[in-house]
Amino acid sequence: MEEEFKLPIRSSDLVENKLIRAVLLGEYPPGSELPPERDLAAKLGVGRPTLREVIQRLERDGWFTVRKGQHTLVNDFWREGNLNTLVNIVQSSEEVPEDFIINLLEVRSVLAPAYVKDAVHCCPAKVVATLTEIDELKDVAEVFALFDWQLQIKLVNLAKNPIYRLMLNSFGAIYVQAARRYFMVSENRQLSLQFYQDLLATAMASDPQGAETVTKEVMKAVLRCYKNQVK
């Protein structure tokens, strides 16, 4: 059996992850300055050109402000960041904090009703097709987590606005991770199964408004259940 070929991790990517983790852990808090380039490069074990490349890349995503003739300033990434910042945080965190997941669920509670409504409005038959096998779902956390993520992707692809997909992609790396934890609870699986059935009914009736309503209701319930689960 042939071994899977994997590209080596670039040193610049490793340095990027280290710097982001240092900011997230408070080693370089917002408003502070990074150490001099020579010192920081030595600490990270890379050459100054590699460090300079990484800092310029992270400046683009709102982490730092490079100031000519002065030390690099650490930004408040929540204020200065962008969608790439979400990806940075997810990829650089060994374990994503629960409050971060809850914040993302709150965002999804706003986004999901809109793109589900749009999907049912544009392509009700295709929405029906995505839900035809819900009665055959195994009552297992892993199965539900993967199905739910794939369903969200299919729904955003059926919606008119491609920005929905870009936003969902931004936290896709932790979606299944959080969903596995959430679906470990049987009642949570039943809640989502009922939602799939309700959504199927609205799609069969070509009722985008109804789809939006049932999605709003389940998003609120999911957020409430997840908060209770991690207390």
C-alpha positions, -999 to +999 in steps of 0.1 A: +000+000+000+015+033-011+021+059+016+001+091+014+023+119+000+023+150+022+039+183+014+064+194+041+052+222+063+070+255+054+090+271+081+071+304+075+038+286+083+053+272+116+065+307+125+031+322+116+013+297+139+038+304+168+033+341+165-005+339+164-005+315+195+018+340+213-007+368+206-037+346+216-020+335+248-011+371+258+026+369+254+023+398+229-010+415+239-028+440+218-011+474+221+023+460+228+053+458+205+070+428+191+107+424+201+133+437+176+134+417+144+169+402+151+159+390+186+125+376+175+140+357+145+166+341+169+139+332+194+118+316+167+148+299+151+144+314+116+161+339+094+151+375+094+137+373+057+114+345+068+102+364+098+097+396+077+076+376+052+054+362+080+049+396+097+039+412+064+014+384+058-001+387+093-002+425+089-025+419+059-049+399+082-049+426+109-026+410+135+002+436+133+010+471+121+045+474+107+060+509+114+090+522+096+119+528+120+099+515+150+090+481+165+060+463+150+028+470+169+004+442+180-032+450+169-065+442+185-072+414+160-110+414+169-111+450+156-085+449+128-090+414+116-109+398+087-122+364+076-086+352+073-082+360+110-108+334+118-089+308+098-056+319+115-071+314+149-085+280+141-054+267+124-031+280+152-050+268+182-043+233+196-078+235+212-103+261+202-118+278+233-155+271+241-164+308+241-150+311+206-172+282+194-202+298+211-194+331+194-193+313+160-226+296+168-242+330+175-230+341+141-244+310+124-277+317+142-279+349+121-265+335+088-283+301+086-319+313+084-309+336+056-291+311+034-316+283+041-345+306+031-326+316+000-318+279-009-355+269-005-366+299-026-341+292-054-340+254-055-367+237-033-364+204-052-326+203-046-331+210-009-355+181-008-329+159-025-303+168+002-327+155+029-341+123+014-319+100+035-325+115+069-346+086+081-315+063+075-291+084+096-274+062+122-280+075+157-242+082+162-225+115+170-199+112+142-226+105+116-247+134+126-217+158+128-206+149+092-242+150+078-249+184+094-217+199+080-224+185+045-260+198+047-248+233+056-224+233+026-251+221+002-275+247+014-251+276+010-242+264-024-279+265-034-283+300-020-277+329-044-251+348-024-216+332-026-204+352+004-224+328+026-200+300+015-169+320+021-181+328+056-190+292+064-156+281+050-139+304+075-149+282+105-153+249+087-122+235+104-138+235+138-175+229+127-173+191+128-150+192+159-177+211+178-205+192+162-191+158+173-191+171+209-226+185+206-241+154+191-227+131+218-260+140+236-289+119+223-314+147+228-294+170+206-294+144+178-332+142+181-335+180+180-316+182+147-334+152+132-367+170+139-352+201+122-343+181+091-378+167+089-393+202+093-370+216+067-379+188+043-416+196+048-410+234+040-389+225+009-415+201-004-441+229+001-417+254-016-421+276+015-389+297+020-405+317+048-413+285+067-378+273+061-364+305+076-387+302+107-378+266+115-341+274+110-343+303+134-360+282+160-335+253+158-305+277+158-317+292+191-322+258+206-288+245+194-271+275+209-289+271+242-281+234+243-244+239+236-241+265+263-257+242+288-235+213+277-202+232+283-212+247+317 
